[in-house]
């Protein structure tokens, strides 16, 4: 089947099974087919980040629009509808996503309203704007191309701000006939209860370790178990981390966290100042979590290959201090995208961490 290979989606798409979904999604796909007889007007796909939820929802959108779907429920990959969908040019399909994701999707066709929002010198929005939701009105008020369904894919749903969430809620309360909304979220806890109540929730299972590690090994990732653990079991996040440009910076941060008494935090901060701050904070959060988990429960989740170093540090700090450090890390992550100075931000983070072991 050539449908997946021709689709200009994420780089991992060529690493899916022949039917266009990841190996760990087969049971979820079979479970989803049970909804086809009485299709709800809105489905909310939720689960951990980095497990392929968006690709799964896209595959379902293609199947809903396909003119000759297969018995398995997958799109045929041969009809005109599948051809349009593969080029993101289907007249009955719309994606709603933050402007900032346009850079990720720069190989795809533009979608009208997204392009209008961009102004020279203005940073792309990380929110789904109210104009994007209201812009669906024209799309939903015209007849479908071949008297079939129209499909709206909205991701990530937690990017809805207060105004756009309320605008979407009005649409979900009175859904237009023949329209299916597919929402994808990593953080279901951030969505309005009223939106949740108007969607059929569909939880995507976390991949089992053996399947995920085997898939990573097939992509050429060395030490797949280590990368998988570092990303909490999310295989796509592990693949991105293993092949990303920030792997060296992550290793340097971990080396410093493992030996807070060695080296100079100021020097390390200077070397790391060009690394993505969100990645650095997330890495430290996981390290602190492992320290606390090891101290309270004797278990390590994210960095089992560094358990010896973690064990040595856990005996030098009390649980209350670690819990406060985790709360501080959560606050840092909230402002990591907009620091006044990256170097000063990292300095403060590392010095605060070192102070845990200075007593």
C-alpha positions in Angstrom: 0.0 0.0 0.0 1.5 3.3 -1.0 -0.7 5.7 0.9 1.6 6.2 3.9 4.8 6.7 1.8 3.2 9.5 -0.2 1.9 11.4 2.9 4.0 14.4 3.8 3.6 13.9 7.6 6.1 13.6 10.3 9.4 11.8 9.7 8.4 8.8 11.7 5.5 8.1 9.2 7.8 6.0 7.0 8.4 3.8 10.0 4.8 2.8 10.5 3.3 -0.5 9.6 2.1 -0.9 6.1 -1.4 0.1 7.1 -0.2 3.5 8.3 -0.3 3.2 12.0 2.5 2.3 14.5 2.9 -1.3 15.7 1.6 -0.6 19.2 -1.6 0.9 17.8 -3.1 -2.2 16.3 -5.5 -3.1 19.1 -6.5 0.6 19.5 -7.4 0.7 15.8 -9.5 -2.4 16.1 -11.3 -1.0 19.1 -11.9 2.3 17.2 -13.7 0.4 14.4 -16.5 -0.5 16.8 -17.5 3.2 16.8 -18.1 3.3 13.0 -21.6 1.9 13.1 -22.7 4.8 15.4 -20.1 7.4 14.8 -20.1 10.2 17.4 -19.8 13.8 16.2 -16.6 14.4 18.2 -13.9 12.0 19.4 -11.2 13.1 21.8 -8.0 11.0 21.4 -5.9 11.3 24.5 -2.8 9.7 26.0 0.9 10.3 26.6 2.9 12.6 24.4 5.2 11.0 21.9 3.2 7.9 21.3 1.7 8.8 17.8 -1.8 10.0 18.7 -1.9 12.6 15.9 -0.8 10.2 13.3 -3.4 7.7 14.5 -6.2 10.4 14.3 -5.0 11.4 10.8 -5.2 7.9 9.7 -8.8 7.7 11.0 -9.6 10.9 9.2 -8.3 9.5 5.9 -10.4 6.4 6.5 -13.6 8.4 7.2 -13.1 10.3 3.9 -12.0 7.3 1.8 -14.4 6.3 -1.0 -13.4 2.6 -0.8 -12.2 1.8 2.7 -10.8 -1.7 3.4 -12.4 -4.3 5.6 -9.9 -3.4 8.3 -11.3 0.1 8.3 -8.1 1.7 6.8 -8.2 4.0 3.8 -7.6 2.3 0.5 -4.8 4.7 -0.6 -6.0 4.5 -4.2 -9.1 6.5 -4.6 -9.3 10.3 -5.4 -10.1 11.1 -1.8 -7.0 9.4 -0.6 -4.9 11.2 -3.2 -6.2 14.6 -2.1 -5.8 13.6 1.6 -2.2 12.6 1.1 -1.4 16.1 -0.2 -3.5 17.8 2.5 -5.7 19.1 -0.3 -9.0 17.3 0.5 -11.9 19.8 0.3 -13.8 18.2 3.1 -10.8 18.1 5.6 -9.5 20.8 7.8 -6.7 20.9 10.4 -6.8 23.4 13.3 -3.5 23.8 15.1 -1.3 26.6 16.5 0.6 28.7 14.0 3.9 27.6 15.6 3.3 24.1 14.2 3.3 25.4 10.7 7.1 25.2 10.8 6.9 21.5 11.6 4.4 21.0 8.7 6.2 23.3 6.2 6.1 20.5 3.5 2.3 20.5 3.6 -0.2 22.6 1.8 -1.3 25.8 3.5 -4.8 26.0 4.9 -6.0 29.5 4.3 -6.8 30.9 7.7 -3.5 29.9 9.2 -1.5 31.9 6.7 -3.6 35.0 7.2 -2.7 35.2 10.9 1.1 35.6 10.2 2.5 39.1 10.3 6.1 40.1 9.6 8.2 40.1 12.7 5.5 38.5 14.8 6.2 35.3 16.6 3.8 32.5 15.6 1.1 31.8 18.2 1.3 28.8 20.4 -2.4 28.9 21.0 -5.3 27.8 18.8 -6.8 31.2 18.1 -10.5 32.0 18.2 -10.3 33.2 14.5 -9.2 29.7 13.5 -12.3 28.1 15.2 -14.6 30.7 13.8 -13.1 30.3 10.4 -14.6 26.8 10.3 -18.1 28.2 9.9 -17.7 28.7 6.1 -16.2 25.2 5.7 -19.1 23.6 7.6 -21.9 25.6 5.9 -21.3 24.4 2.4 -22.1 21.0 0.9 -19.4 18.3 1.0 -17.6 17.5 -2.2 -19.1 14.1 -2.8 -22.0 14.0 -0.3 -19.8 12.3 2.3 -18.5 13.4 5.6 -16.4 16.5 6.5 -13.7 16.0 9.1 -12.0 18.5 11.3 -8.7 17.5 13.1 -7.8 19.8 16.0 -4.5 19.3 17.8 -3.2 19.7 20.5 -6.5 20.5 22.1 -4.8 21.9 25.2 -3.6 24.7 23.0 -7.2 26.1 23.0 -7.3 29.4 24.9 -10.4 30.6 26.8 -11.9 32.3 23.8 -11.3 29.6 21.2 -12.4 26.9 23.7 -15.7 28.6 24.1 -16.1 29.1 20.4 -15.5 25.4 19.8 -17.9 24.5 22.6 -20.7 26.3 20.8 -20.0 24.3 17.7 -19.9 21.0 19.6 -23.2 21.8 21.3 -24.9 22.2 18.0 -22.8 20.1 15.6 -23.5 20.5 11.9 -24.8 17.3 10.2 -22.2 15.2 8.5 -19.3 16.7 10.4 -16.9 14.7 12.6 -14.4 16.5 15.0 -11.3 14.6 15.9 -9.5 16.2 18.8 -6.0 15.1 20.1 -4.6 16.0 23.5 -1.6 15.2 25.6 -3.2 16.9 28.6 -6.8 16.0 29.0 -6.8 17.7 32.5 -6.4 21.1 30.8 -9.6 20.9 28.8 -12.9 22.4 29.8 -15.2 19.9 31.4 -18.0 21.1 29.0 -15.8 20.2 26.0 -15.0 16.8 27.5 -18.7 16.1 28.1 -19.4 16.7 24.4 -16.7 14.3 23.0 -16.4 10.6 23.1 -13.2 10.0 24.9 -10.8 7.5 23.3 -7.7 6.6 25.4 -4.7 5.4 23.4 -2.7 2.8 25.2 0.9 3.3 26.2 3.2 1.0 24.1 4.6 -1.9 26.0 8.3 -1.7 26.5 9.2 -4.7 24.4 7.3 -3.5 21.3 8.5 0.1 21.7 12.2 -0.9 22.2 12.0 -3.3 19.3 10.6 -0.5 17.1 13.4 1.9 18.2 16.0 -0.7 17.5 14.6 -1.2 14.0 15.0 2.6 13.4 18.7 2.2 14.2 18.6 3.7 17.7 21.5 2.3 19.9 20.6 1.5 23.5 16.8 1.8 22.8 15.9 0.8 26.4 17.9 3.7 27.8 16.4 6.3 25.4 12.9 4.9 26.0 13.3 5.1 29.8 14.5 8.6 29.5 11.3 9.7 27.7 9.0 7.8 30.1 8.3 5.0 27.6 7.2 7.2 24.7 8.8 5.8 21.5 8.5 8.8 19.2 9.9 11.1 21.9 12.7 8.7 22.4 13.4 8.6 18.7 13.5 12.4 18.5 15.8 12.6 21.5 18.2 10.0 20.2 18.5 11.6 16.8 18.2 15.3 18.0 20.9 17.9 18.0 20.5 18.3 21.8 21.7 14.8 22.8 25.2 16.1 23.7 23.8 18.9 25.8 21.4 16.5 27.6 24.4 14.2 28.4 26.4 17.1 29.7 23.5 18.2 32.0 23.1 14.7 33.3 26.8 14.5 34.0 26.6 17.7 36.0 23.4 16.5 37.9 25.1 13.3 38.8 28.1 15.1 40.2 26.9 18.4 41.6 30.0 18.9 43.6 32.3 18.8 40.6 32.7 21.5 38.0 31.4 24.9 38.0 27.6 25.5 37.5 28.4 28.8 35.9 30.7 27.2 33.3 28.2 24.5 32.6 25.4 27.1 32.2 27.6 29.0 29.7 28.1 25.9 27.6 24.4 25.0 27.7 22.9 28.4 27.0 22.1 27.6 23.4 20.3 24.3 24.2 16.5 24.2 24.3 15.6 25.4 27.8 12.4 23.3 27.9 14.5 20.2 27.2 17.0 21.0 30.0 14.2 21.7 32.6 12.3 18.5 31.6 15.5 16.5 32.0 16.2 17.9 35.4 12.5 17.3 36.4 12.9 13.6 35.5 16.2 13.4 37.4 14.6 14.9 40.5 11.6 12.6 40.1 14.0 9.6 40.1 15.8 10.9 43.2 12.6 11.2 45.1 11.2 7.9 43.8 14.4 6.1 44.7 14.3 7.6 48.2 10.7 6.8 48.9 10.1 3.6 46.9 13.5 2.3 45.9 12.6 2.6 42.2 14.1 4.5 39.2 12.0 5.3 36.2 13.8 7.6 33.8 17.5 6.9 34.3 18.1 3.3 35.3 21.6 3.4 33.7 22.5 6.0 36.2 21.0 4.3 39.3 24.4 4.1 41.1 24.9 7.9 40.9 21.2 8.5 41.9 21.6 6.2 44.9 24.6 8.1 46.1 22.8 11.4 45.8 19.5 10.2 47.4 21.3 9.6 50.6 22.4 13.2 50.8 19.1 14.9 50.5 15.7 14.7 52.3 12.4 14.1 50.6 10.9 17.4 51.6 13.7 19.3 49.8 13.3 17.1 46.7 9.6 17.8 46.6 10.2 21.6 46.8 12.8 21.3 44.1 10.3 19.5 41.9 7.8 22.3 42.5 10.4 24.9 41.6 11.2 22.9 38.4 7.5 23.0 37.4 7.6 26.8 37.7 10.7 27.0 35.7 9.2 24.9 32.9 6.3 27.4 32.7 8.6 30.2 31.8 11.3 28.3 30.0 10.2 29.6 26.6 10.5 33.2 27.6 13.5 33.8 29.9 15.2 37.1 30.1 18.6 35.4 29.7 19.1 31.7 28.9 22.5 31.6 30.7 21.2 33.2 33.9 18.1 30.9 33.8 20.4 27.8 33.6 22.8 29.2 36.3 19.9 29.7 38.7 18.6 26.2 38.0 22.0 24.5 38.5 22.9 26.5 41.6 19.5 25.8 43.2 20.1 22.1 42.5 23.6 22.2 44.0 22.3 23.8 47.1 20.3 20.6 47.8 23.6 18.8 48.6 25.5 21.6 50.3 24.4 20.8 53.8 
